[in-house]
Amino acid sequence: MLEKTTPGIVTISVEGTQVSRQQVPEMFRRFFGGNGEQVQERPFKGLGSGVIIDADKGYIVTNNHVVENADEITVKLNDGREIKAKKLGADEQSDIALLKIETDNLNLVAVPLADSDKVRVGDFVVAIGNPFGLSQTVTSGLNIGGYENFIQTDAAINRGNSGGALVSFNGELVGINTAIFGPNGGNVGIGFAIPANMMKSLVDQIIEFGEVRRGLLGILGQDVDSGLAEAMNLDVSRGAFVSEVSEGSAADKGGIQAGDIIIEIEGRPVTSFLELRAKIGSKGAGTKVNLTLLRKGKEEQVQVVLGDATQSTVA
């Protein structure tokens, strides 16, 4: 598995200029003049990891925070070759960025994508990346649940692992390593990865539009938990409860009503409102989405055409 996947993991080095602004005290402005703001430019260098997802087109996925504000991006392949890369687009909210390198005579190897919606608690995974600027390292871990729409794992993810691969034992990309939880930025056995399906949806939008155009359902709501289920005499204890539908929104046009409980999206179970919001937000505006909901105890199917999240602040 490692022989198959490690050639698709790259090191990303960046150089750029960081601009900082600082207010100048009033007493200094009296003597030296100026508009009260001091601007400083400082050069910076950084390292991270990336994953080749399309060998023919030279597409590489990494974290946005790895390449943000970079003036120059260099990709180092598994065999040591270095190639300049171009950033095609990025999404700050999901921390995803898409790079492209020229593929002439490189014989690149891409890491195949898994269906991350099928990942279950207990599945074994490995995190592959380049922490601290070292050559490739591999750490094993166990998927132990989810944090919002992230995959949570105890595979060690450290600084420099950002943008690297979380890979299943059959050699498929489950997620993109993006965050760690621990004091002082150190790993204490809790890491988070962006699910491969979410990444793929966002990358497709960047390829098509040059940016992420998030879909909008147009509802407000909350998680269905045991307390809500008992209070409303519901037959389910998981899902997304709809408390309000915005007039003229995709949900309104699709027939969703306040009081509905959304339990599936595209045939996949919805366990919480946050999960629904994350999955809707990763789909592009104008996408047709099939939802399964419960209304007065009966299951119904609806299809909605997502609106544009840039036009509204509703979830």
N, C-alpha and C positions, 0 to 999 in steps of 0.2 A: 504493500500500500504506500509506504513512504517513498520507495523508488519511483512510483507512478506520480505522486503528488508534489514532492519537493522541487522538481524542475519548474513547476508553475508558481512558486513563491519567490518573490524578488525583494531586494533591499531598495529603499527609496531614500535618496539624500537630497536635501533642499538647501538653497541659499536664497536670502532675500533681505529686505530692509523693513524693520519694525518701526512704526511711527508712534511716538508717545507725546501726549499733550499735558502740560502742567500749568495751572494758574499761577501767575506771578503776583506776589503780595503788593498791596497798594503802595507801600513806602518805596519799593524798588521802581514802580512805574513812574512815580513822581520825579525820580532822579534820571532814569534811563529812557523813559517814554515807552512806546509800544502799546499793543492792544490788550495787554493783560494775560496773554497766553504764550507759553514757551513751547516750541515744537522741537523735539529731538528725534533724529533718525539714527537707528542703531542696526548694523548688519547682524544677521543671525544665520546659523546653520543648524540643521536638524536631520534626524534619521528616523525612518519608520519602515514598515513592511507593506507589501502589496501582493495581489493575487491576479494572475493572468486568467481572464475568463473567456477570451476569444483569441486564439493563436493566430488565425489568419488576418484579423484586422488589428491586432496589437493592442487590444483593450485590456487595461489593468485597473482593478478597483483597489482603493485604499480609503483611509479615513480623511475627511475634510480637514481635520485639525493637523494632519501630517503635512499637507501641501498648502494650507491657507497662507496667503501673503507671500508665497514663494515666487521669486523672479526666475529661478532656474531649478529644474527638476531633473535628476539623473536616476535612471533605473539600472541596478546592477543585477544581472542574471545569475542563476545558480552556478554557471560555469565561469563566472568572473567578468564576463563582458559587460561594458557600460554603455548605455545609450541615453541620449537626451529624450525627455518626454514632454508632451504637451497636455495641459489640463483642458479637457473638453467641457467640463462642468462639474458642479458640486452642489450638495444640499447640506446646509449648516445644521438644520433641525435633526436630520437623521445621521449626520456625520459621515456622509458618503461622498466620495469624489471619484471621477472617472478620468483616467489618463490614457494617452495613446502614444505608442512608439512605432517607428517604421519597422516593418517585418522582413525586409529584404535579407535573404540568406541567414536568418537567425534561427530557423527551425524551432520556433517557440512551442511550448507545451502548456496547454490550458488545464485547469483543474475542473473536472465536470461538476455540475451543480446538483445537489440533492434537493428533494422536495422537503423543505424545512418544516412544512406543516405536519409532516409525518414523524418528526422527531418526538420521542417519548422520554419521560423521566426514566433514567436507568440506562439510556443508550451511551455507549462508550465513545469518546471523541478524543482527538489530539489537537493541540494548538501548535501551529507551525509559524515561525516568524524569525525576526532578527533583533532580539532584545539587546539594548545597550550597545548596538553597533557590532555585536558579535556575528560570526557566521551563523548559518541556519541552526536553530535548535528546535527540538521537539519535546513537548511536555504532554503527558496524558491527563485525562480528566473524565469526569462523569457528569452528564447533564442532570441537574437536580431541580429544574423548575424554570420558571420564567419571571422576569421583572418587567412589568408592562409588556412590551412586545419584544424584549430582548431574550436571547437564550442565555440562561445562567449556567455557569460551569465551574468546576473546581480545577480545570486545567489551568496551569500557571500562566497568566498573561501579565507581562511586565512592560515597562517603558521600552518602546522600540518594537514591541509586538503589535502595536496599533496598525491596523490595516492588514494584518496577516490572516491566515486561514484557520478556521475551526473545521476539522475534517473528520468524517465518520470512518469507521474501520474498513469500509469497502472503498475508500478513496474518493469520496464525494464531498464537495464543499457544502457544509452545513450553515456556516455563518462567517462574518467578517469580525475579527477581534476588534473591540473598540474601547473597552473601559475596564477598570479594576476597582475593587472596593477595598480600602484599607488605609490605615493611618500613614500620613506622610507620603502617600502615593505608592506605598509598597504593597506587594501582593500578599494577601493573607488567605488565599484559597477561594476567593469569590471573584469571578470574572464575567464579563458580559459580551455577547456577540450579536451583531445585527443578522437576523435570519436571512438565508440565501434568497428566499422568495421575495422578501421585502426589498433586498438589494437589487435583484433582477428587475423588479417593477420600476424602481427609481432610475436605474441605469438606462432602461429602455426609453424613459422620458427624456433623459439627458441626450441620448443619441438622436432622438427625433426632434426635440425642440431646443436643445442646448441648455435646458434648465428643467427643474422639476415643477410641474404644474399639478399641484395636489388636488385630488378629488374632494368634493364636499357633499355630505349627505343632508345636512341641515336639520339636525336634531339636538336636543339637550336630553340628558338622562343620567343614569347611574348604574352601578353593578347590581345584579340580582344576587343577593346573599340569603342566608337562612332566615335572617330577621325580616327582610322584605317579603320573602316567600310566605312566611307565617302570617305577617300582617295583612297580606293581600290574598291569602288562601290560594297560593300558586302551586302548580304541580311540579315546578322546576326550581332548582336552587342556584342555577348559573345562567348567564346570559346578559344582555344589555337592555335595561328597562328604559323605555322612551317616555320622558315626562313632558316634552314639548316639541312640536314640529313647526319649523319656520314657514310662514306663508310663502308660497311660490317656489319653495326649495325642491331639490330632487326627491326628498322623502315625501313631501306634500304631493307632488305630481305623481309619484309612484304609489300613492294610497296608504302610506304609513300613517298611523294615528297615535296620539298620546295614549298611553296605557298598553301599547304593544310591547312585546318582549322579543327582541331579535335573538334567535338561537343559532342561526347558521348564516354563513356568507359563502357563496359558491359551493354549497354542500359541505363546508367545513364547520365544525362546531365553534361557536363564539362563547367564551367563558366569562367575559367581562366587557364593560363599556369601553375601558381603555384599550382592550384588544381590538374591538370593533373600530374605534377611532384610528388606531394605528394602521389597520389593514385598509380602511377606506382612504386614509391620507397617503398611503403608498401607491394607490392607484391613480391614474391620471384623470384629469377633468375630461368629461365626455364619455368615460368608460361605462358600459352597461354592466350592472352588477345584480346578480340574483340573490335574494335574501329569503330566509325562512323565518317566520315569526309566529308567535302565539298571540291570539286575540280571543279573549273570553274563553280560554281553555281549548280553542281549536287552532290547529296548525294551518297556516296559509303561506302561499308563495307570492312574492312580489318582485318585479324588476324595476330598477331605478337607473336613470342616466345621471351620473354624478355631475354636480356643478363645479365651479372653480373656487377653491378655497381662498384665493387671493382677493376675491370679491366680498368676503364675509369673515367675521371672527367666530361664527358659530361652529361647533365641532362637527 
